[in-house]
Amino acid sequence: MIPTTAVRNPQLRAYFGDDAALDPGDFARQAHQMATGSRAAGKAQAVYQLNRHRHLSEVYAINTADDAFGKLLLCFVIAIIGQPLMKP
C-alpha cells in the first residue's frame, strides 16, 4: 500500500469539495480580484488559469508532455531577462 498525505476526511472535503485534486472555485475568483485591484492601482498583473491543475501540480508538470505552464514560465523569464536561461 502506498501511503498518502491527504486522507479524505470532512475537513479536506470542506476545503476542496468533492474533487480534492483541483483548487476550489474561490481561488480563481480571488486571483481575478487581485488582478483587478492591481490594475486599478496602476500595476497590471497577468492572471492565467491552467485547467486540470491545482496550485502546485503545474510546477510538477515542468519537463513533461504537459507544457502549458512551462511555456508561460519561459515567456516570463524572457520578458524579464531578455532571453531564456538555457536553450529550450
Backbone torsions as a table, in degrees:
resi	resn	phi	psi	omega
1	MET	NA	134.6	179.3
2	ILE	-88.6	126.3	179.4
3	PRO	-68.4	150.5	176.9
4	THR	-119.8	157.0	178.5
5	THR	-104.0	-11.4	-178.4
6	ALA	-126.9	75.3	178.6
7	VAL	-68.5	133.3	179.7
8	ARG	-60.8	128.2	179.2
9	ASN	-153.1	169.3	-177.3
10	PRO	-58.2	-37.5	-179.6
11	GLN	-67.4	-42.5	178.6
12	LEU	-63.6	-43.9	178.6
13	ARG	-63.6	-39.5	179.4
14	ALA	-64.3	-35.2	-178.0
15	TYR	-78.3	-47.5	-172.7
16	PHE	-102.0	-14.3	-173.5
17	GLY	84.9	-162.9	-177.0
18	ASP	-75.8	-18.6	179.1
19	ASP	-109.5	89.6	-174.8
20	ALA	-70.7	-3.7	-179.6
21	ALA	-82.4	-20.5	-175.1
22	LEU	-115.2	155.8	178.9
23	ASP	-68.8	150.8	175.3
24	PRO	-63.6	153.9	-179.3
25	GLY	-58.1	-28.3	179.5
26	ASP	-61.4	-28.7	-178.8
27	PHE	-58.9	-48.4	-179.6
28	ALA	-64.4	-43.8	179.7
29	ARG	-60.3	-43.9	-179.7
30	GLN	-67.0	-37.1	177.9
31	ALA	-63.4	-42.0	179.1
32	HIS	-69.5	-34.3	175.0
33	GLN	-63.7	-41.4	178.2
34	MET	-62.2	-44.4	-179.4
35	ALA	-64.6	-40.9	178.4
36	THR	-62.3	-45.0	177.8
37	GLY	-63.7	-39.6	178.7
38	SER	-64.3	-43.8	177.8
39	ARG	-61.8	-42.6	179.5
40	ALA	-61.9	-29.9	179.0
41	ALA	-88.5	5.9	179.0
42	GLY	80.6	17.5	-179.3
43	LYS	-127.6	76.5	-175.2
44	ALA	-59.0	139.7	178.4
45	GLN	-126.0	139.0	174.4
46	ALA	-85.1	139.3	177.2
47	VAL	-125.9	126.9	178.8
48	TYR	-121.8	137.0	175.2
49	GLN	-114.0	116.0	178.8
50	LEU	-96.3	107.2	-178.8
51	ASN	-63.0	150.2	179.7
52	ARG	67.1	21.4	176.0
53	HIS	-127.4	157.2	171.5
54	ARG	-114.0	-175.5	-168.3
55	HIS	-67.9	-5.7	174.7
56	LEU	-125.8	-21.8	-172.7
57	SER	-63.8	-29.3	178.5
58	GLU	-64.2	-32.6	177.3
59	VAL	-68.4	-40.9	178.6
60	TYR	-67.3	-19.9	-178.6
61	ALA	-81.6	-10.0	178.8
62	ILE	-58.7	135.8	-179.6
63	ASN	70.1	29.1	172.5
64	THR	-122.9	-178.0	178.6
65	ALA	-64.9	-25.1	178.0
66	ASP	-84.8	93.7	-174.0
67	ASP	-103.5	17.3	-178.2
68	ALA	-57.8	-49.5	-179.4
69	PHE	-72.8	-37.6	178.9
70	GLY	-58.0	-40.5	178.3
71	LYS	-66.1	-42.6	177.5
72	LEU	-62.8	-42.8	-179.5
73	LEU	-63.9	-42.6	178.6
74	LEU	-61.8	-44.3	177.7
75	CYS	-60.6	-40.3	178.5
76	PHE	-62.9	-47.0	-179.6
77	VAL	-61.4	-45.2	179.2
78	ILE	-62.1	-40.7	179.3
79	ALA	-64.0	-34.0	-177.2
80	ILE	-82.2	-47.1	-174.0
81	ILE	-109.5	-4.7	175.3
82	GLY	88.4	-5.0	179.3
83	GLN	-161.9	158.1	176.0
84	PRO	-67.9	156.1	177.9
85	LEU	-67.4	-29.1	177.0
86	MET	-154.1	167.8	-179.1
87	LYS	-68.1	131.1	-179.8
88	PRO	-67.9	NA	NA
